[in-house]
């Protein structure tokens, strides 16, 4: 309460959601993490508290909050998520940022929370409607940044390990 008796609520953005003039692969990864954190906050703070109020018979007003599972699926869901499409592109020979962009346009156009208008397609960009708003991503560099392969020497070192577990990890990598 303030000195005048009025109630005040302060808000702290603990997730650091950001959108820059140019957003690339790293920002998509950061914003995906922020979406996951937002979902955890919604479930464990808002939903669980409201469920607790109901169980205890506390009188209160329901607080609606958005479910962002569709954004998490758009970015990561196996089979059609942006990052899964990128992983598939990186496994195929001869792929480029252009082939990645064309693949997401083909597979994701019309999906909720995905945007690829004429201007964006011409610039090889796409938009995601995150919980905090629309962010446009530039696909330039996505394929190379996602490959980020372990140096050959590091793989050889792991393969020469006396530990079967470490050798098995090296074969997976």
N, C-alpha and C positions, 0 to 999 in steps of 0.2 A: 504494500500500500504506500502511496505517496503521502506527503505531509498534508495534502488536502483530502485524503481519504479515498482517492480514486484508485482502482485496481490497475496494475500495469503488468503486461506480459512481455518479456524479452525473448527474442528468437536468436539462436546461434546456429549458423549453417556449419554443421560438423563435417559435412561430406565434401566440401570444396568443389562443387560442380562448376565447371568452367566451359566457356565457348569463346574461341578466339576468331580472328579474322580468317585464319587458315587452320583447319583442324585435320589432322592426319591420323595414322594408325595408332600412335601413342595416346592421343586424346580419346579415340574410340575405346581403347582398353581402360583408360582412367574412368571414362564416363560409364562404362559397363560396370566397373567396380562400384561406382557411386550409385548406380541403379540397384545393385545387389544390396548395398548398405541401406538404401532407402527402403527396400522391401523388408529387410530385417527389422528396421526401426518401426515400420508400419505394423508388422506382425507382432513383435515382442513388446512394443510399448503401447501402441494404440489398441490393436485388436485384443491382446491379452488383458489389458487393463479394463476394457469395456466388458469382456467376458467375466472378469473378476467382479465388477460392479453388479452384473446381473446375478451371479451366484450368491453374492452377499446381500442382494436386495437393496442396494444403494440407489437412491433416486438420482437420475442424471439425464442429460440429453445426449443422444447418440451423435457421435462425431463421424461423419463420412470421410473416407480417405481413398485415394485412387489405388487401384491394383495395377502394378506395373509389370506383372509377369509377361504380358505380351511384348514389352520392350526387351526384357531379358531373353525371351525366345527369339525375337527378331535378330538379336546380336549373336546368340550362342547356341540355339537349339540345334541338336544333331539333325542333319538332313537339309535344313534350309536356313540356318542362321548365318549372318554375314561372316563371322569368323570361321565357321565350318566350311562355307563356300570358299573362303580364302585358303584354308588348309588344303582343300581339294585342288585348288588351282596351283598351289605350291608343290604338290606331289606330281602334277602332270608336266611333261616336258614342253618347253617353249612358251610358257605362260608369261604374260606381261600384266602391267596394271590395267591396260586396255581390255584384255581378255577377262580379267577379274571384274572390272566395271560392267562389261557387257553381260557377264554371268549373273551378277546381282540384279541388274535391270531386268533380265529375262525372268529370274526366279522370284523376285521380291516386289516388282511393280504391282500395285493394287493391294498389298498387304497393309493392314493398319499400322500406323506409326512409321511407315517408310515413305519417303518422297524422292521422286526422280523426275522433275519436270524437264521441259525442253532445254532450258538454259543449263540446268545441272548436268544433263546427259551430254550436252555439247562440251562442257568443261570437265567431264569425267568426275562428277561429284554426285553425292546423294545426301539426303537429309534423314535424320532420325528424330522423331518427336519424343524426347526424354521427359521424365517427370518434371524437369525444370524448364522445358521448352525445346524448341527446334534447334538442332545443331546440324550444320552442313559439314560434310567431310569431303576432303579432296583425296581421291584414290592414288594420287602420285606417290610412289614409294611403298605402297602397301605390300606388294609381293616380296620385294627385297627385304623389307623390315621383318616380315613374318618368317622368312626362311631362317635368318639368324642362326645358321648352322654352327655346331660345335667344331672347333678347329680339328683337322685330321690328327694332329699330334695328341690332342686331349683324348680323342676316341681310342687311338692306339694305346695310350697309357692305361686307360680303363680296361681295355681288352687284355692287357698283359697282367692284370691283377691276379693274385692268388685266390681271391674271393669269388666264388661262383656267382653270388648275388651281384657284385660289381660288374662282372663280365656280362651277365644277363642284361643289366641296365645299359651297358655300352652297346649291346646289339639292338636294343629297342630304340636308342637315341639315333 
